């Protein structure tokens, strides 16, 4: 068995753009769920709007990258308002139901053949990164060491993605130390008490929903930059993976979503490589390669379950502040 390749592929996920994108999306959910107590099950919808909100103006209208980014952010704010206005005055479970349904409606809308000239339907969109790549300062070629040898294009997207994650984490840290952050933490604990102090709970919830959604939108852009935009990427399982990452690292933390994303993708890559090669070597004669591909998710799920059982606050979480097992 080629252990070098297995560990090398797992090591690549330590800094991959996908890991950065999931970390940023999980940070958005930390604002929603960890700090405010909002049950948003539609983060995949915000990521989809980010990806298509960037790709469609770039390809169909020839807009520059900054205009495409603004389009994505505007679409995210509108989506958050549509979701939040009818639900945030109600119980938390209404938001959960509406967000998961709305995200799936969006995905199916972008998949339908009726809008294929604009969205590409199930085939998606590609080659929309050209304007952004003009900002790439790296010369052509491949760089790196060990398993981290990538093309200049891959390094550009990787560095850009992690810079955005660092800036988002810093912004979240500053916000949570501010009076605004203290209010939304109070809403998480007891929104009636916060309302009794004269705070507009509905307004703070909406602000939190918009901010976390914007993080998810930018995460969607980072996620698709190295690849084409395909609607099948944004299925409900995407949101569930992000929640797994959030709970793994610690829901009410800043660095928890980042660490959780790294651990999740390293484990997933390791188990994927190990099981595939174990089947090839005949160690698992009762299993096919297709079955092996599903087993990796089971093993990662078991690993996450064990962490949540024995560390219910997550790896970096504070048990006094937030625990999922009382």
BAFIVO-528761 format. One record per residue (C-alpha): y, z, x; residue in one letter. Coordinates in steps of 0.05 Angstrom, whole numbers, padded with zeros to 5 digits, always signed. Last residue first. Layout:
BEGIN
YZXA;...
//
This chain:
BEGIN
+00383+00578-00529X;+00356+00514-00501X;+00408+00460-00493X;+00452+00501-00447X;+00528+00497-00439X;+00579+00543-00407X;+00537+00602-00384X;+00481+00556-00360X;+00530+00519-00315X;+00506+00448-00304X;+00491+00416-00237X;+00417+00399-00246X;+00419+00402-00322X;+00435+00460-00369X;+00363+00463-00393X;+00337+00472-00322X;+00263+00488-00332X;+00253+00449-00395X;+00306+00396-00379X;+00277+00385-00310X;+00207+00380-00337X;+00229+00331-00391X;+00264+00288-00338X;+00200+00282-00298X;+00159+00267-00360X;+00208+00213-00380X;+00205+00182-00310X;+00130+00182-00315X;+00130+00150-00385X;+00182+00098-00364X;+00138+00079-00305X;+00078+00073-00351X;+00111+00015-00388X;+00111-00032-00327X;+00040-00010-00311X;+00017-00033-00379X;+00043-00102-00364X;+00012-00101-00295X;-00056-00085-00326X;-00091-00017-00325X;-00163+00006-00324X;-00171-00012-00250X;-00117+00038-00229X;-00128+00044-00154X;-00145-00029-00150X;-00094-00045-00096X;-00055-00090-00144X;-00053-00034-00196X;-00028+00016-00144X;+00024-00035-00122X;+00053-00039-00192X;+00049+00036-00201X;+00085+00052-00136X;+00140+00001-00145X;+00158+00021-00216X;+00151+00095-00200X;+00199+00089-00142X;+00249+00046-00180X;+00250+00093-00240X;+00256+00154-00196X;+00314+00124-00156X;+00347+00101-00221X;+00344+00169-00254X;+00363+00209-00193X;+00425+00166-00180X;+00446+00167-00253X;+00437+00242-00257X;+00479+00253-00194X;+00536+00214-00225X;+00529+00245-00294X;+00528+00315-00262X;+00589+00305-00218X;+00639+00320-00273X;+00601+00372-00313X;+00590+00391-00386X;+00527+00350-00395X;+00489+00367-00332X;+00454+00318-00286X;+00391+00307-00326X;+00424+00316-00393X;+00474+00260-00376X;+00421+00214-00346X;+00377+00222-00407X;+00438+00209-00451X;+00451+00145-00411X;+00378+00124-00420X;+00385+00136-00495X;+00448+00093-00498X;+00411+00036-00463X;+00352+00045-00510X;+00398+00025-00567X;+00398-00047-00541X;+00455-00071-00497X;+00418-00113-00445X;+00390-00157-00500X;+00461-00184-00511X;+00460-00222-00444X;+00521-00223-00398X;+00498-00255-00333X;+00489-00216-00269X;+00525-00179-00212X;+00585-00164-00257X;+00544-00143-00317X;+00541-00068-00304X;+00611-00063-00277X;+00640-00094-00340X;+00597-00049-00384X;+00619+00012-00345X;+00692-00008-00359X;+00675-00005-00433X;+00637+00060-00427X;+00697+00093-00393X;+00741+00066-00448X;+00694+00095-00500X;+00700+00164-00467X;+00776+00159-00473X;+00775+00133-00544X;+00727+00185-00570X;+00766+00241-00535X;+00831+00218-00564X;+00799+00214-00633X;+00772+00285-00626X;+00840+00310-00604X;+00873+00278-00665X;+00822+00307-00713X;+00829+00376-00683X;+00904+00378-00695X;+00918+00445-00662X;+00951+00502-00701X;+00912+00560-00674X;+00869+00561-00737X;+00847+00490-00720X;+00821+00515-00653X;+00782+00570-00689X;+00754+00520-00738X;+00734+00475-00680X;+00688+00527-00650X;+00653+00515-00583X;+00662+00440-00576X;+00733+00444-00604X;+00749+00496-00552X;+00726+00449-00498X;+00772+00397-00529X;+00830+00446-00525X;+00817+00467-00454X;+00817+00394-00432X;+00884+00381-00464X;+00913+00443-00431X;+00894+00412-00363X;+00834+00429-00320X;+00789+00382-00360X;+00840+00326-00352X;+00843+00333-00276X;+00768+00332-00269X;+00763+00272-00316X;+00814+00233-00275X;+00777+00249-00211X;+00711+00227-00241X;+00743+00163-00266X;+00773+00149-00197X;+00706+00161-00163X;+00669+00116-00214X;+00721+00061-00205X;+00713+00063-00129X;+00638+00062-00140X;+00640-00003-00179X;+00688-00038-00132X;+00645-00021-00072X;+00582-00048-00106X;+00616-00110-00134X;+00644-00127-00065X;+00578-00110-00030X;+00540-00157-00076X;+00589-00214-00063X;+00587-00203+00013X;+00511-00208+00009X;+00468-00146+00015X;+00429-00106+00067X;+00420-00034+00045X;+00345-00027+00059X;+00358-00013+00132X;+00427-00035+00152X;+00484-00073+00121X;+00516-00142+00118X;+00499-00211+00092X;+00547-00270+00098X;+00614-00296+00075X;+00675-00257+00096X;+00693-00194+00057X;+00763-00190+00025X;+00737-00205-00046X;+00799-00214-00089X;+00780-00287-00105X;+00715-00258-00132X;+00754-00232-00193X;+00773-00303-00212X;+00701-00328-00205X;+00666-00273-00243X;+00654-00312-00308X;+00597-00352-00279X;+00549-00330-00335X;+00546-00321-00410X;+00489-00301-00457X;+00424-00338-00471X;+00413-00298-00535X;+00477-00327-00565X;+00523-00359-00514X;+00580-00317-00541X;+00633-00370-00557X;+00593-00433-00572X;+00535-00389-00596X;+00575-00356-00652X;+00531-00378-00709X;+00470-00372-00665X;+00468-00297-00673X;+00462-00254-00612X;+00535-00230-00609X;+00530-00207-00681X;+00462-00174-00667X;+00493-00133-00611X;+00553-00113-00651X;+00511-00091-00710X;+00469-00050-00662X;+00530-00014-00635X;+00555-00002-00706X;+00489+00029-00728X;+00485+00076-00668X;+00558+00095-00677X;+00555+00107-00753X;+00494+00152-00751X;+00519+00195-00693X;+00589+00200-00724X;+00558+00224-00789X;+00517+00276-00751X;+00580+00311-00727X;+00602+00332-00796X;+00663+00298-00827X;+00736+00290-00806X;+00713+00249-00746X;+00677+00199-00790X;+00724+00151-00827X;+00777+00144-00772X;+00728+00150-00714X;+00686+00088-00716X;+00741+00038-00731X;+00788+00075-00683X;+00735+00072-00628X;+00724-00002-00639X;+00799-00015-00636X;+00805+00024-00571X;+00745-00013-00541X;+00773-00081-00560X;+00839-00063-00526X;+00801-00042-00463X;+00762-00107-00462X;+00824-00149-00471X;+00860-00110-00416X;+00803-00126-00369X;+00805-00200-00387X;+00880-00201-00374X;+00868-00168-00306X;+00814-00219-00287X;+00857-00280-00300X;+00849-00319-00365X;+00811-00385-00366X;+00807-00386-00442X;+00733-00397-00454X;+00703-00370-00390X;+00749-00312-00370X;+00768-00296-00442X;+00694-00292-00461X;+00669-00254-00400X;+00716-00193-00402X;+00711-00175-00475X;+00638-00195-00471X;+00621-00142-00419X;+00669-00089-00443X;+00651-00098-00515X;+00577-00092-00496X;+00591-00027-00458X;+00627+00002-00519X;+00567-00017-00562X;+00518+00013-00513X;+00556+00078-00520X;+00535+00079-00593X;+00498+00145-00601X;+00563+00185-00599X;+00549+00257-00619X;+00617+00291-00606X;+00614+00361-00576X;+00681+00355-00540X;+00662+00372-00467X;+00589+00352-00461X;+00585+00304-00520X;+00645+00258-00517X;+00673+00272-00448X;+00603+00275-00419X;+00588+00211-00457X;+00643+00177-00417X;+00614+00206-00353X;+00547+00177-00374X;+00579+00108-00379X;+00609+00117-00309X;+00543+00139-00279X;+00507+00082-00315X;+00555+00032-00283X;+00549+00063-00214X;+00473+00062-00217X;+00475-00011-00238X;+00524-00027-00182X;+00471-00002-00133X;+00485+00058-00088X;+00423+00101-00092X;+00384+00045-00125X;+00373+00012-00057X;+00335+00074-00034X;+00282+00062-00088X;+00272-00009-00063X;+00264+00017+00008X;+00217+00073-00013X;+00169+00023-00046X;+00178-00030+00009X;+00163+00020+00064X;+00104+00048+00025X;+00068-00019+00026X;+00000+00000+00000X;
//
